[in-house]
Amino acid sequence: MSEQVLHYPIPNEAALEPPAEWAELRGGCPVARVTLPSGDQATLLTRYEDVKKVLADPRFTRLLNAPDAARLSATDDGGLFNSEMAAIIPDGGEGHQHWRRLVGKWFTAKRMTAMRPRMARIADTLVDELVERGAPADLKAGLGFPLPVYVICDMLGVPAADRDRFSYWSDTLLNLTRYGKEEIEAAQAEFFQYMSGHLAAKRAEPGDDLLSELIAAGGPEDGGLEDLQILVTGMALLVAGHETTANMIGKMVAMLLSDRSRWEALLADPSLIRTTVEESLRFDADSGFGLPRYLREETEVSGTYLPKGTTVVCSMAAANRDESVFADADRMDLTRSPNPHLAFGSGAHSCLGQALARTELQVVLEVLLRRLPTLELAVPVEELERVEGLAVGGLRTVPVRW
Amino acid sequence: MKVTVDEEKCCGAGQCVLIAPEVFDQRDDDGIVILLEAEPGEEQHAAVREAAAVCPAAAIELTGRD
């Protein structure tokens, strides 16, 4: 690595393509010094084996609020990862496992399969509305965004009518560059207040939802969670249920339509939907910031010494293009199997909502292939634009016609 | 083929159940893996191999010649 320090996130012109730097970094500088938007330094990992190992290694913690951890955003302590709130959910060990299992039971494959018909109904209704308004349409605003929001609101028992406020709060937590410190703090305080009120209402009148059941499980002495942990869990799930899958739906459809032979392959053989969803997750060159970790003790990665206090950024998207693991890594192969991509992370902290996300992505594809087989991009692929500054990457709009 | 699962490592991602529902399930009370079939039939081998390969917690181990 030369003296020149790379700025991260790496700017990229083409919305669906990876930056050239990924391959160079994997090949020649897999443990790279980078400068974050805050001006702080971090260590970027781009190789599959390194990213997979570090994400599953408990010495690499999520305690990004440590005094010597790199700040990700230009604001002092704003943003999802540096927030005090992130520390309220136990980071590791038995405490984390306990939390994970209490909440994880709501995201099992079986539960998601049971939710499929309802998801399909929501998607069908949203497609009806798209068709009614006529082409061209923005698939992100019309389908990608509302579907996961309706589903997570349903699971948490919060009114979908409040969704505009949720999406603003999510954005302030997940956007690393767009908002100032005061605006972020005000939004977080409002969101906190809203969720406190919601939990008080659920306490008084429990429903058939995740938060009501977490309350019903009692406090830590009864094997449940503390009130504050329930509150933060509710906020975290609402945020996580917003931008992630919402943006992925838009990106997945854009990837499939950008080379329409992919869409046609799916029309000819819808049994490819499952592997197509996995390949879209792997192939997503704009998955966002990656996952930051704070190293509590010194260690080494791929032969490079990392001192205690290092902030590491794991680029799952770069790792997912690693030729040493994925043959023809830069080709989107809708039949790829097995596909051990790292889009959901790895190890004990891998995405809690991954079965939900997978199911939503599969349902969206099923419904679109059935309802709008003639779907195509309404603009040249070069005109697709990324949202800047978001921890979770996405396209601004996905203009389509049919 | 013999399948073993590590409940301690399991993170409840549910990939195994989505891929090989006849071999794996998840407990209703915490989402942790349940092994339904420790010696699955030949017709399940491909799915079980895929489930083991993509398990984010590396909690599925396969032994035996095929």
Chai-1 contact restraints between the chains, C-beta under 6 A:
chainA,res_idxA,chainB,res_idxB,connection_type,confidence,min_distance_angstrom,max_distance_angstrom,comment,restraint_id
A,R101,B,D30,contact,1.0,0.0,6.0,A-B,restraint_1
A,G104,B,G12,contact,1.0,0.0,6.0,A-B,restraint_2
A,G104,B,G31,contact,1.0,0.0,6.0,A-B,restraint_3
A,K105,B,D29,contact,1.0,0.0,6.0,A-B,restraint_4
A,K105,B,D30,contact,1.0,0.0,6.0,A-B,restraint_5
A,K105,B,G31,contact,1.0,0.0,6.0,A-B,restraint_6
A,T108,B,G14,contact,1.0,0.0,6.0,A-B,restraint_7
A,T108,B,Q26,contact,1.0,0.0,6.0,A-B,restraint_8
A,T108,B,G31,contact,1.0,0.0,6.0,A-B,restraint_9
A,A109,B,G14,contact,1.0,0.0,6.0,A-B,restraint_10
A,A109,B,V17,contact,1.0,0.0,6.0,A-B,restraint_11
A,A109,B,L18,contact,1.0,0.0,6.0,A-B,restraint_12
A,S337,B,E50,contact,1.0,0.0,6.0,A-B,restraint_13
A,P338,B,E50,contact,1.0,0.0,6.0,A-B,restraint_14
A,P338,B,A53,contact,1.0,0.0,6.0,A-B,restraint_15
A,P338,B,V54,contact,1.0,0.0,6.0,A-B,restraint_16
A,P340,B,A53,contact,1.0,0.0,6.0,A-B,restraint_17
A,P340,B,V54,contact,1.0,0.0,6.0,A-B,restraint_18
A,S346,B,P56,contact,1.0,0.0,6.0,A-B,restraint_19
A,A348,B,C11,contact,1.0,0.0,6.0,A-B,restraint_20
A,S350,B,C11,contact,1.0,0.0,6.0,A-B,restraint_21
A,S350,B,A13,contact,1.0,0.0,6.0,A-B,restraint_22
A,S350,B,P56,contact,1.0,0.0,6.0,A-B,restraint_23
A,Q354,B,A13,contact,1.0,0.0,6.0,A-B,restraint_24
A,A355,B,G14,contact,1.0,0.0,6.0,A-B,restraint_25
